[in-house]
Amino acid sequence: MKRSEILENRKKAVEFLKQPERKKCGGRLVSTYDQESRCCLGHMCESLIPETKELKTSDSDENILYAYYQGEMYAAPPLLVEKLGLHGIVGGSYLSKNYLIAEFPCNSLAQLNDNSPLTTQEIGAYLESVIEGGDDTPWKNLSEYEE
């Protein structure tokens, strides 16, 4: 993908996360109790991958997954990783050690979503503040992509 496409996808996902009606859940892309509650990765899927409206949990490649993908826990869907230029498939992992984001130690978006009191909107604001990417963010640096 080109730099401009990645940036546009990031902007679209961030704006979606920041909408006040977005509800947070942990441990899965979509809450089993409330189909409108999603983790930050689930909301970003909904904004960028239209066929994820009815997300399924499975270990097969045909479905958008969270909590298990090819033996990895807390996996981000591969298509989302590609569209956003995330560092890793495991929940958007980006560091080998914990890093403080808004005073919460985490090394992935899944950890930030599940283990902090940050709202979906606050996670969106954080992602917007680091939209250019880098080694200490969930995003790969935009300079890694051709113009």
C-alpha positions in Angstrom: 0.0 0.0 0.0 1.1 3.6 -0.5 1.8 6.1 2.2 -1.2 8.2 1.4 -3.5 5.2 1.6 -2.2 4.1 5.0 -2.5 7.7 6.3 -6.1 8.0 5.0 -7.0 4.6 6.6 -5.5 5.7 9.9 -7.4 9.0 9.8 -10.7 7.3 9.0 -10.2 4.7 11.8 -9.2 7.4 14.4 -12.2 9.6 13.6 -14.5 6.5 13.9 -12.9 5.7 17.4 -13.4 9.3 18.5 -17.2 9.3 17.8 -19.0 9.6 21.1 -21.4 6.7 20.4 -18.5 4.1 20.3 -18.7 1.7 23.3 -15.8 -0.2 24.6 -15.5 -3.9 25.5 -12.4 -6.0 26.3 -11.1 -9.4 25.3 -12.8 -9.6 21.9 -13.5 -7.6 18.7 -17.2 -7.5 19.5 -19.0 -8.0 22.8 -21.1 -11.2 22.9 -23.7 -9.3 25.0 -23.9 -6.1 23.1 -23.1 -6.0 19.3 -22.4 -2.3 19.5 -19.6 -2.7 22.0 -16.2 -3.4 20.5 -12.5 -3.2 21.4 -10.6 -0.4 19.6 -9.4 -3.0 17.0 -13.0 -4.1 16.5 -14.2 -0.5 15.9 -11.3 0.1 13.5 -12.4 -3.1 11.6 -15.9 -1.8 11.4 -14.7 1.5 10.0 -12.3 0.0 7.3 -13.6 -3.5 6.5 -17.3 -3.4 5.7 -17.7 -7.2 5.7 -16.9 -7.2 9.5 -20.4 -5.9 10.5 -21.1 -9.4 11.8 -17.8 -10.5 13.2 -17.3 -14.1 13.9 -14.8 -15.8 16.2 -13.0 -18.8 14.8 -9.5 -20.0 14.1 -10.1 -20.3 10.4 -8.7 -17.8 7.8 -12.2 -17.0 6.5 -13.3 -15.1 9.5 -12.1 -11.9 11.2 -10.6 -13.0 14.5 -9.7 -11.7 17.9 -8.4 -13.7 20.9 -6.9 -16.4 18.6 -5.3 -16.3 15.2 -2.8 -18.9 13.9 -1.8 -19.8 17.5 -1.5 -16.2 18.8 -3.7 -14.8 21.5 -5.2 -11.3 21.0 -4.7 -11.2 17.3 -5.6 -8.3 15.1 -7.2 -9.3 11.8 -4.4 -9.5 9.1 -6.3 -7.2 6.8 -6.6 -4.5 9.4 -2.9 -4.8 10.2 -2.2 -4.3 6.5 -4.6 -1.4 6.0 -3.3 0.5 9.0 0.3 -0.4 8.9 0.3 -1.9 12.4 3.6 -3.2 13.8 2.3 -6.7 14.6 -0.6 -9.0 14.2 -0.9 -9.7 18.0 -3.2 -6.9 19.0 -1.1 -4.3 17.2 2.0 -5.2 19.2 4.7 -2.7 18.7 7.3 -3.1 21.5 9.1 -6.0 23.1 8.8 -4.2 26.5 6.0 -2.3 28.1 5.7 1.4 27.2 3.7 4.0 29.1 0.7 5.5 27.2 -1.3 7.9 29.2 0.4 6.5 32.3 -0.7 2.9 31.5 2.0 0.2 30.7 1.2 -1.7 27.6 2.9 -3.1 24.4 -0.2 -3.5 22.2 -3.5 -1.9 21.4 -5.2 -4.9 22.8 -3.5 -4.3 26.2 -4.2 -0.6 26.1 -7.9 -1.4 25.4 -8.3 -4.2 27.9 -6.1 -3.1 30.7 -6.6 0.7 31.0 -9.6 2.8 31.9 -9.1 4.8 28.7 -12.3 5.2 26.7 -12.5 4.3 23.0 -12.5 8.0 22.3 -9.3 8.5 24.4 -7.6 5.7 22.6 -8.6 7.3 19.3 -7.1 10.7 20.5 -3.9 8.9 21.4 -3.7 7.2 18.0 -4.3 10.5 16.3 -1.4 12.1 18.3 1.0 9.5 16.9 -0.6 9.1 13.4 2.8 9.4 11.6 3.9 6.2 13.4 7.2 5.1 14.8 8.9 2.4 16.8 7.2 3.4 20.1 3.7 3.6 18.6 1.3 0.9 17.3 1.8 2.3 13.7 4.7 1.6 11.5 6.4 4.8 10.4 4.8 6.3 7.3 8.2 6.7 5.8 8.4 2.9 5.4 5.8 3.2 2.6 6.4 4.6 -0.8 4.7 7.8 -1.8 
